[in-house]
């Protein structure tokens, strides 16, 4: 369940409150990944309070998203 205050948890801010946290590109990747996996799984993937440098974080998100999408495609073929 989301916390009541913005800024308490960055993932909640992106997904539930629609607040900009990591920048438009990364926030969008997080939202796309959240469409494919549970909140709990996504929450456990990263230390959301310390994800620097952002270019590496973006790469990790892209990699996870590609992996999840590929897995989803192979399951339904």
N, C-alpha and C positions, 0 to 999 in steps of 0.2 A: 504494500500500500504506500502510495507516495506520501512524503512528508509534507507538512503544511507550508513550510517556508522555502522560498527559492534560495539556492545556494548551498543547501545542506548536502545534496547529493547530485553531482553533475549529470549522471545518467537520467535521473528523474526529471531534472530540469529540461533536458533535451526531449525526452519521450512524452512526459505527461504534462509539462507546462509550456512546451513550445518555445522555451527561452534559448537564445543563442549562447553557446558555451565554448565550443572549440573552433567555430567558424562555419560558414555555410556548407562547405564541401564535406567536412568531417561529420558535422551534425546530420547531414543527409545520409551519409554512409551508415551511421549508427541507426537511423530510422529504418533504412532498408534492411539491415541485418536483423533488426527487431521484428520484422515481418516474417522471418523464417525460423527464429528460435525463441525460446521462452525468455522472459525477463530475467529469471534466476540464472539461466545459463549465460546470458549476455553480461549480467552483473559480475559473474565470476571470472570472466575472460581477462579483465584488465583491472589495474588499480586506477579507478576513475578520478582520483584526486591528484594523481601524479603520472601523467601520460606524456611527458616531454621526452624527446623532441617530437613536435607534432608531425613532421614528415614521416618519421618512423611509425607513429601511431596510425597515420593515414594508410600507410603500406600494410600494416597488420590488419586493419579493418577491411581493406580491399581483398587481402588474401583470405581472410575468414569468410567474407561474403561470397567470393568465387567458389570456395570449397563447399559452402553450404548450398549454393545454387547448383553446383555440379552434382552433389549428392541428391538433391531434390529431383533433378532431371533424370538421373539414372534410376531412381526408385519408380518413376512413372513411365518408363519406356518399355 
